[in-house]
Amino acid sequence: MLGMTDAGGGWLDGDEERVWRSFFESQVVFWRRMARDLQHETGLSEPDFALLSALLRSPDGSLRPYELSEVTDFEKSRLHHHLTRMAGRGLITRTPCPDNARAAIITLTPEGRAAITAAFPKRAAHIRRWLLDPLSAGQRDALAEIADRLHTTLREPEKP
């Protein structure tokens, strides 16, 4: 590969490139397949699933938008528009915050609770089919160890 074997320089060496491509391509295909199957079987998008899951896990089924932004990593305006669409579908409600008129509280509706509750077993089946079942027990353990290490590294403060 032209320039890609420049070890130590700005390029990945052959082994680094193989690892990167394998990781990247499997992630792209995995998430595309997960999103397609979830949408097809439940009518929920990946962001819908993430937001409804966060609301379901909250003690009273309610969170502020800034708390939900951590779930999707959406910019403020994109989150606002997505929540507006979800409210229009009856999955959530948006009410003014009692202690801050400029803030809102997002609450899971009974319809939203039913949708996310019905989606969880389907999501579990997708995870088993596309991630867990193709791997041996040892490979699953290795994948969990690798993912934990990457997660720890990525959560460390960036060094200047």
C-alpha positions as CSV (number, residue, x, y, z in Angstrom):
1,M,0.0,0.0,0.0
2,L,1.4,3.3,-1.0
3,G,2.7,5.1,2.0
4,M,0.6,3.1,4.4
5,T,3.6,1.1,5.6
6,D,5.5,4.2,6.8
7,A,5.9,2.9,10.4
8,G,6.4,5.6,12.9
9,G,5.4,8.3,10.5
10,G,2.0,9.7,9.8
11,W,0.6,6.4,8.3
12,L,-0.5,3.2,9.9
13,D,1.7,0.2,9.3
14,G,0.2,-2.9,7.6
15,D,-0.9,-4.5,10.9
16,E,-2.3,-1.3,12.3
17,E,-4.2,-0.7,9.1
18,R,-5.6,-4.3,9.2
19,V,-6.8,-3.9,12.8
20,W,-8.3,-0.4,12.1
21,R,-10.1,-1.5,9.0
22,S,-11.5,-4.6,10.6
23,F,-12.7,-2.7,13.7
24,F,-14.1,0.2,11.7
25,E,-15.9,-1.8,9.0
26,S,-17.4,-4.2,11.5
27,Q,-18.7,-1.2,13.5
28,V,-20.2,0.4,10.5
29,V,-22.0,-2.7,9.3
30,F,-23.0,-3.7,12.8
31,W,-24.7,-0.4,13.7
32,R,-26.3,-0.1,10.2
33,R,-27.8,-3.6,10.6
34,M,-28.9,-2.9,14.2
35,A,-30.5,0.4,13.2
36,R,-32.3,-1.1,10.2
37,D,-33.6,-4.1,12.2
38,L,-34.7,-1.9,15.1
39,Q,-36.6,0.5,12.8
40,H,-38.2,-2.3,10.8
41,E,-39.4,-4.3,13.8
42,T,-40.3,-1.5,16.3
43,G,-40.6,1.7,14.4
44,L,-38.0,3.3,16.7
45,S,-34.8,4.8,15.5
46,E,-31.5,4.4,17.4
47,P,-31.8,7.9,19.0
48,D,-35.5,7.1,19.9
49,F,-34.3,3.9,21.6
50,A,-31.5,5.6,23.5
51,L,-33.7,8.5,24.7
52,L,-36.6,6.2,25.7
53,S,-34.2,3.9,27.5
54,A,-32.7,6.7,29.5
55,L,-36.2,7.9,30.4
56,L,-37.2,4.4,31.4
57,R,-34.2,4.1,33.7
58,S,-34.8,7.4,35.4
59,P,-36.6,7.0,38.7
60,D,-39.8,9.0,37.7
61,G,-39.5,8.6,33.9
62,S,-38.4,12.2,33.5
63,L,-35.2,14.0,32.6
64,R,-34.1,17.4,31.6
65,P,-32.9,17.8,28.0
66,Y,-29.3,18.5,29.0
67,E,-29.4,15.0,30.8
68,L,-30.7,13.4,27.6
69,S,-28.1,15.2,25.4
70,E,-25.5,13.0,27.1
71,V,-27.3,9.9,25.8
72,T,-27.3,10.9,22.2
73,D,-24.4,13.4,22.0
74,F,-26.7,15.5,19.8
75,E,-26.3,19.3,19.6
76,K,-28.9,21.3,21.4
77,S,-31.0,22.2,18.3
78,R,-30.9,18.6,16.9
79,L,-32.0,17.2,20.3
80,H,-34.8,19.8,20.5
81,H,-36.1,18.8,17.0
82,H,-35.8,15.1,17.7
83,L,-37.7,15.5,21.0
84,T,-40.4,17.5,19.2
85,R,-40.8,14.7,16.7
86,M,-41.0,12.1,19.5
87,A,-43.6,14.2,21.3
88,G,-45.6,14.4,18.1
89,R,-45.6,10.6,18.0
90,G,-46.9,10.5,21.6
91,L,-43.7,8.8,23.0
92,I,-42.8,11.7,25.4
93,T,-44.2,14.9,26.8
94,R,-42.4,18.1,27.3
95,T,-43.5,20.3,30.2
96,P,-42.1,23.5,31.6
97,C,-39.7,23.1,34.5
98,P,-41.3,24.4,37.7
99,D,-38.1,26.1,39.0
100,N,-36.9,27.4,35.6
101,A,-39.3,28.8,33.1
102,R,-36.7,28.5,30.3
103,A,-36.1,24.8,30.9
104,A,-38.2,21.8,30.2
105,I,-38.8,18.3,31.6
106,I,-39.1,15.4,29.2
107,T,-41.4,12.6,30.5
108,L,-42.0,9.1,29.1
109,T,-45.6,8.6,28.2
110,P,-47.5,5.3,28.6
111,E,-47.2,4.9,24.8
112,G,-43.4,5.6,25.0
113,R,-43.1,3.1,27.9
114,A,-44.9,0.5,25.9
115,A,-42.8,1.1,22.8
116,I,-39.5,0.8,24.6
117,T,-40.6,-2.1,26.7
118,A,-41.6,-4.0,23.5
119,A,-38.3,-3.0,21.8
120,F,-36.0,-4.4,24.5
121,P,-36.4,-8.1,23.7
122,K,-36.1,-7.4,20.0
123,R,-32.9,-5.4,20.6
124,A,-31.6,-8.3,22.7
125,A,-32.3,-10.7,19.9
126,H,-30.4,-8.4,17.5
127,I,-27.4,-8.2,19.8
128,R,-27.3,-11.9,20.1
129,R,-27.7,-12.5,16.4
130,W,-25.2,-9.9,15.2
131,L,-22.6,-9.8,18.0
132,L,-22.8,-12.6,20.5
133,D,-23.8,-15.7,18.7
134,P,-21.0,-15.6,16.1
135,L,-18.4,-15.6,18.9
136,S,-17.2,-18.3,21.2
137,A,-17.3,-17.8,24.9
138,G,-13.6,-17.0,24.9
139,Q,-14.0,-14.5,22.1
140,R,-16.9,-12.8,23.9
141,D,-14.7,-12.5,27.0
142,A,-11.8,-11.1,24.9
143,L,-14.2,-8.6,23.2
144,A,-15.5,-7.5,26.6
145,E,-11.9,-7.0,27.9
146,I,-10.9,-5.1,24.8
147,A,-14.0,-2.9,24.9
148,D,-13.5,-2.2,28.6
149,R,-9.9,-1.1,28.0
150,L,-10.9,1.1,25.1
151,H,-13.7,2.7,27.1
152,T,-11.3,3.4,30.0
153,T,-8.7,4.9,27.6
154,L,-11.3,7.1,25.9
155,R,-12.7,8.4,29.1
156,E,-9.3,9.5,30.4
157,P,-8.7,13.3,30.2
158,E,-7.0,14.2,27.0
159,K,-3.4,15.2,27.4
160,P,-2.3,18.4,25.7
